Amino acid sequence: MLESLKEEVFQANLELKRQNVVIYTWGNVSGITEDRKYMVIKPSGIAYEKMKAEDMVVVELETGKVADGKWNPSSDTETHLVLYRHFPTLRGVVHTHSTYAVSFAQAGKAIKALGTTHADYFYGDIPCTRALREEEVKEAYERNTGNVIVECIEELKLDPLAVPGIIVKNHGPFAYGNSPAKAVENAVVLEKAAEMAFRTLLLNPNASMEQYILDKHYFRKHGKNAYYGQKSQ
């Protein structure tokens, strides 16, 4: 089980590089075992081109202790752990510093749902959290980053699989999904949605989309009445 998840998480991390949403050693992907006892995550500061599946680090979900691996886990490990502990539907988490999403984070603005491309993946605006307070940064910074994400999701009463991404003010985007691969896909789409929103708002700062258009495009791909794609035989 752990070996297959290591391979899955490894390939998901490489996909971030292939999709040009990370450079150098920026960004990380994690996945969680079916019994939700262990998280597998990218090692800290290891170049993507030098990584192998066996370099992925196994961390105990409950304690945060390394259970297997020769490297230190990602510096964002505590953030990932907080999200898995709070949201049992999540099976993959991604963090990047992708350019347009970070631009919204630095501006402290949500990525507005302005078109159908956004609506195909995110059922509404992609929110921006509040800024971390000074004491939250000085003590348990990564854990508190996870806590402000949870706080924002719960305050807005969001389903994290219906709005599978968020931006942390002054920091950057986190995305999630029902697998590491799906979390990566959501991270890539989040960046593209941010780019489209940025360009749209330059052309028309008052741009918007009607709720019925959002509903149509989201629910034709999600939920019991979805009809996009092919039915399994």
C-alpha positions in Angstrom: 0.0 0.0 0.0 2.7 2.5 1.0 4.9 1.6 -2.0 2.1 2.2 -4.5 1.2 5.5 -2.8 4.8 6.6 -2.9 4.8 6.0 -6.7 1.5 7.8 -7.1 2.7 10.9 -5.1 6.0 10.9 -6.9 4.3 10.9 -10.3 1.9 13.7 -9.1 4.9 15.8 -8.1 6.5 15.4 -11.5 3.2 16.4 -13.1 3.5 19.8 -11.4 6.8 20.3 -13.2 5.4 19.1 -16.5 2.5 21.5 -16.3 4.9 24.4 -15.5 3.3 25.5 -12.2 6.5 25.0 -10.2 10.1 25.9 -10.7 13.3 24.8 -8.9 12.2 22.9 -5.7 9.0 25.0 -5.2 5.7 23.2 -4.5 4.7 19.8 -3.1 2.1 17.1 -3.4 1.0 14.6 -0.8 -1.4 11.7 -0.6 -3.0 9.7 2.2 -3.4 5.9 2.7 -6.9 4.4 2.5 -6.9 3.8 6.3 -5.9 7.5 6.8 -3.0 6.5 9.1 -0.2 7.7 6.9 0.6 10.6 4.6 3.2 10.4 1.8 4.8 13.7 0.8 7.6 15.1 -1.3 10.9 15.6 0.6 12.0 19.1 1.4 14.3 20.9 -1.0 15.0 18.0 -3.4 15.0 18.9 -7.1 12.3 17.3 -9.1 14.7 16.0 -11.7 16.7 14.1 -9.1 13.7 12.6 -7.1 12.7 9.0 -7.2 9.6 7.3 -5.8 11.6 5.9 -2.9 12.5 9.5 -1.9 9.0 10.2 -0.8 8.5 10.5 2.9 5.9 8.7 5.0 4.5 10.6 7.9 2.1 9.4 10.6 -1.2 11.4 10.3 -1.9 11.5 14.0 1.5 12.4 15.4 3.2 14.0 12.4 6.3 11.8 13.0 8.3 10.4 10.1 7.5 6.7 9.8 9.6 6.0 6.7 12.1 7.9 4.5 15.7 9.0 4.5 14.9 12.7 3.9 13.1 15.5 5.8 9.5 15.9 4.6 8.3 19.0 2.9 8.4 22.1 5.1 4.7 22.4 4.4 4.0 19.0 6.0 2.1 20.4 9.0 -0.3 22.3 6.6 -1.1 19.1 4.7 -1.7 17.2 7.9 -4.2 19.8 9.2 -6.2 19.6 6.0 -6.4 15.8 6.1 -7.3 15.7 9.7 -10.2 18.2 9.2 -11.6 17.0 5.9 -12.0 13.2 5.5 -12.9 13.4 1.8 -9.5 14.7 0.9 -7.0 12.1 -0.6 -4.5 14.5 -2.1 -3.2 18.0 -1.3 -1.0 20.3 -3.4 0.8 23.5 -2.7 2.5 25.7 -5.4 3.7 29.2 -5.9 2.2 29.6 -9.4 2.4 33.1 -10.7 -1.2 34.3 -11.2 -2.6 32.5 -8.1 0.2 34.1 -6.0 -0.7 37.5 -7.5 -4.2 37.2 -6.1 -2.8 36.0 -2.8 -0.5 39.0 -2.5 -3.4 41.3 -3.4 -5.6 39.5 -0.8 -8.4 38.9 -3.3 -10.5 35.9 -4.1 -10.3 34.5 -7.6 -13.8 35.4 -8.9 -15.9 32.9 -10.8 -16.2 34.8 -14.1 -16.6 32.1 -16.8 -17.4 28.6 -17.6 -13.8 27.3 -17.5 -13.7 28.2 -13.9 -17.2 26.8 -13.3 -16.2 23.4 -14.7 -14.0 22.8 -11.7 -14.9 25.3 -8.9 -18.4 25.9 -7.7 -18.0 29.5 -6.9 -15.1 31.9 -6.1 -11.8 30.5 -5.0 -11.5 32.2 -1.6 -8.5 34.0 -0.1 -7.9 33.5 3.6 -7.2 36.2 6.1 -3.6 37.1 6.9 -1.9 35.1 9.6 -1.4 37.1 12.8 2.1 37.8 14.1 1.8 35.2 16.8 0.6 32.6 14.4 3.6 33.2 12.2 6.1 33.1 15.1 4.8 29.9 16.5 3.7 26.8 14.5 3.6 28.8 11.2 2.9 25.8 8.9 0.2 24.4 11.2 -1.4 27.8 11.5 -1.4 28.1 7.7 -3.5 24.9 7.7 -5.7 26.3 10.5 -6.5 29.5 8.5 -7.4 27.4 5.5 -9.8 25.3 7.6 -11.2 28.5 9.2 -11.9 30.1 5.8 -13.5 26.9 4.4 -15.7 26.4 7.5 -16.7 30.1 7.7 -17.9 30.1 4.1 -19.5 26.7 4.6 -17.7 25.2 1.5 -17.4 21.6 0.4 -13.6 21.3 -0.2 -14.3 18.9 -3.1 -16.7 21.4 -4.7 -14.3 24.3 -4.3 -11.1 22.3 -4.4 -8.6 25.1 -3.9 -7.9 28.2 -1.9 -5.3 31.0 -1.7 -3.6 32.0 1.5 -3.1 35.7 1.8 0.5 36.8 1.1 1.5 33.2 0.4 -0.1 31.2 -2.4 -2.5 28.5 -3.5 -3.4 25.1 -2.0 -5.5 22.7 -4.0 -6.9 19.3 -3.0 -8.9 16.4 -4.4 -9.9 12.8 -4.1 -6.5 11.6 -5.2 -3.0 13.2 -5.6 -3.4 13.3 -9.3 -6.8 15.0 -9.1 -5.3 17.5 -6.6 -2.6 18.3 -9.1 -5.2 18.8 -11.9 -7.1 21.2 -9.6 -3.9 23.1 -8.9 -3.2 23.5 -12.6 -6.7 24.6 -13.3 -6.7 27.0 -10.4 -3.6 28.7 -11.9 -5.2 28.9 -15.3 -8.5 30.3 -13.7 -6.4 32.9 -11.9 -4.7 33.9 -15.1 -8.0 34.2 -17.0 -9.6 36.2 -14.1 -6.6 38.6 -14.0 -6.8 39.3 -17.7 -10.6 39.6 -17.6 -10.5 42.2 -14.7 -8.0 44.2 -16.6 -10.4 44.5 -19.5 -13.5 44.9 -17.3 -13.1 45.4 -13.5 -16.8 44.9 -13.1 -17.0 41.5 -14.9 -19.3 38.9 -13.4 -21.1 35.7 -14.2 -24.7 34.8 -13.5 -25.4 32.0 -11.0 -27.4 30.0 -13.5 -24.4 29.7 -15.8 -22.2 28.6 -13.0 -24.8 26.0 -12.0 -25.1 24.7 -15.5 -21.4 24.2 -16.1 -20.5 22.8 -12.7 -23.4 20.4 -12.4 -23.1 19.0 -16.0 -19.7 17.6 -14.8 -20.4 16.9 -11.1 -23.2 15.2 -9.1 -25.8 12.6 -9.9 -27.2 14.4 -13.0 -23.8 15.0 -14.6 -23.7 14.2 -18.3 -20.3 15.4 -19.4 -17.9 12.6 -20.8 -18.6 9.0 -21.3 -20.5 6.6 -19.2 -18.6 3.5 -17.9 -19.6 0.3 -19.7 
